[in-house]
Amino acid sequence: MEILRELRLSRKSRVVVLTGAGVSAESGVPIFRGKGSMWENPKARELARRAGPPWNTRGTWEFYEWRRGLVSRCEPNAAHITLAEMEDFFDNFCLITQNVDGLHTRAGSRNVLELHGNMWKGRCPKDGEIVDLPKTPLEKIPPIHSCGEALRPHVVQFGEPLDPATLRAAVDVSRNADLFLVIGTSGVVSPARDLPLIALKEGAVVIEINRDPTVLTPYVTASIRGKAAENLPKLWKELKKKL
Ligand code: OAD
């Protein structure tokens, strides 16, 4: 790849990665759009129909318990593991993810900004407290907070704003990135999709890894077409030669 010849990289380089559902696809977690999407499964469609505002309902938790059960049987793949390894090499490394499956932290990533929350946590709609819910199935659904209120999943739902501090941190690191990798996202959901564009505008080299072309493809510095779990380890091997 031409860009790899020109790219200057050192341990001091600021490296930012944005991941989407495609990074977990080879772990067996279905994506949201296109071939292999969760919505191809009739069970997902049926459960999602019963989920809805105010999001601390039994119907919502039935849907999330199904998804949590599915993810609990999945393991991080080579892409997750490579990202955890990359973090050790750079003084400034930030992983921004739209995924709520927790597989990045299970793979060992530490500096992770979870833009859309985490399915292994619940949130109290009354006082906002976030509670770890690491075990599935839950003893009771909906799970009840110590204040007596039913918890909702700590996951951003369509139309809801992102946590402002998490978004601010994501914008800040994107603005300052030297190298920005966009992996396995269709790039159709804002504000996540804006982050690689912000990085580009500020002069970063942006490399996309995706099975298919995306709305971001025409803008990025370079695209690698294929599976994340195969192509990210290969890219990292090349990048490491520069360090
Ligand atoms: P999408 O399902 O929209 O896109 C997944 C992307 O991954 C697509 O571009 C696929 O081509 C690509 N892909 C699939 N398998 C791949 C593989 N093995 N290797 C590399 N790429 C692969 O998922 P997101 O972009 O993450 O929001 O969707 C963004 C948000 O929309 C999600 O976070 C979710 C959803 O609504 C919330 O849950 C709040």
Residues whose N, C-alpha, C, O or C-beta is under 5 A from the ligand:
A	BS01	OAD	G20 A21 G22 A25 E26 I31 F32 R33 Q98 N99 H116 V156 Q157 G184 T185 S186 G187 V189 I209 N210 R211 D212 G226 K227 A228
